[in-house]
Amino acid sequence: MLSHWLKEWGQGKPPSKWVIEIIDDTLSRLEGMTKEDETAIAELNKEITEKFLKKVKPTSVKNYYTYLHKAVRIYFKGKLTPFNSIKHPTKGEKEHFACTLIDTPNDIKALNLGLQREALDWKQHNVVTIEEPDLIVNRGRELLESAIAQYEKEGFASYADIGASLALLVGLRPGEILRDAVLTDSSPYTVILSQGQAKTRGKKRAYEMPTLIEADTVLKGYNILRNTFKADKLNDLELEVYKNNLRLQVEANFSGIVPTLSRLNEETTVNPQRLRAVYDAIAVFYYCPPQVKDFAFIKVINGHEPTPGKADAAMHYRANASKI
């Protein structure tokens, strides 16, 4: 077994057992290869792709090569030589040749690019109307206030209930809710996320975000979660089971009142990602000034910088004022 590289995995969800087996086999075979072994490299790349395709769809293969590349960087750290390393074409740093020469095949990249363009077009031309935004928000309020009441009476509250409510009421991701996000008060209907935002590419941000109900109630639930659910020592793999329980509570509490989207992946259930999109749409409806463009407002409340040409999750929804 070569998987001691897992001990240095750091942030990010670790690969599952079957992926670890493929990575271990690949690392073993890479030990004796040099960047000049073009035929052997091509054959190994083909074999790895076939192994991945037996387990996942072509659209997911890229993610598993990302796992492989990270493992290669860890495993060969301190072992790079002129024979097994090349210079990264943009970073200018030396890395093991496998990080560049063993990668998602071009035909699969082309297929995925076509699917991405199709999905982007679908997002831009299909919008689901949230007919009763208050109904959805009130469900989140009831779930959170019930958990708070239980805690005040019994000293205990369900982390999954609080997490599911916060996924809607403040638009956080499961990992942010359960472990990473640090929230502080700001105004009656906003909080500050001072650290813990996912997908920042290493950049630390603090930003103000609206709450769909009173901020003090949101913060009370958040503080109860932090006091009763000690996740700060959990790694990403250990945290996953708790995130799954949160997802189940989202489905149990919001199915039937949050529209799903039969997109390219035939979505049929409500999940935290969907609630994040709903949060964006309802926050726009509740709070966005008329002179501010919707998508500029969404970028700000999500702590993002504008990215031209990138579709936003909230493209899927709009809240209908006539139903309020």
C-alpha positions, 0 to 999 in steps of 0.5 A: 500500500502506498496510500500514506500520501492520504495523511498529507491530503489536507483540505478537500474531500479525500478520494473513496476507497476504489479511487485510492486503489487506482491511485496507489497502482498508478503511483507504483507504476510511475516510480519507474517511468521517466518523461521520455517513456511516451508509449508507456505514459500513453498506455497508462493514461488509457488504462486509468481512463478506462478504470474511471469510466467503469465507475463514473460517467465521462462528465465526472472523469476530470474530477478523478484525474484531479484526485490523481494529480493531487496524490502525485504532487504529495507522493513525489514531493522531494522526489523530483528529478530531471528525468521525472519532472517537467516545468508547468506551462503557466506556473513555471514550477517543476512538477512530476510529468504525470500532472500534465501528461496523464490527464483527461483525454481530449475527446472526453474534454471536448464532450464535457465542453459541449455539455457545459455549453448546453447546460449554460444555454439551458440555464439562461433560457429556463427559469422556474417561478417561486410562486410562494416565497413566504411559504418556503421561508416560513418553513425554514423559520419553523424548522429553526425556531423549533430546534431553538425551542428544543435546545432551550427546553432540553439542552439539545437540538438536532444539528441536521434541523438547524443546518437544513434551516440555515441552508435556506435562511442564509444560503450557506453550504453544508460544510460551511454550516457545520464546521467552517463558517464564522458568522457575526451580527451586522444589522437586523437582517444581515450577518457578516461571514468573516471566514470559512467560505468555501471555493475561495481559491485560497483567498480570505473574504469577509462580507455581509449577507442578508438573512431571510428572517431576523438575523438574531434568530439566525445567529441564535440557531448558529450559536446553538449549532456551534455549542452542541456540534463540535465539528472543528476537529473533523476532516472532510471525510469524517464530516461527510456523514453529517453533511449527508444527514443535513441533506436528508433533512433538506429533502424531508422539509423542503420537498413539495414546496421548492420546485425541482429542475428536470435539467440535464441530470434529471434532478428530482429532489431538493438539496442544499445546492438548490436551497442556495439558489432559492436563497439567492432568488428570494434575497433579491426579491426581498432586498435588492434595490430596484436600481441594482441589477439582480446578478450584481446583487447576487454576486455581492451577497455570495462574496463573489467577484463578477465573472463575465459569461458564467451562469449563476445558480439563481438564474433558475428562479424568480419570486412572484410578487403577485402571490405575496 
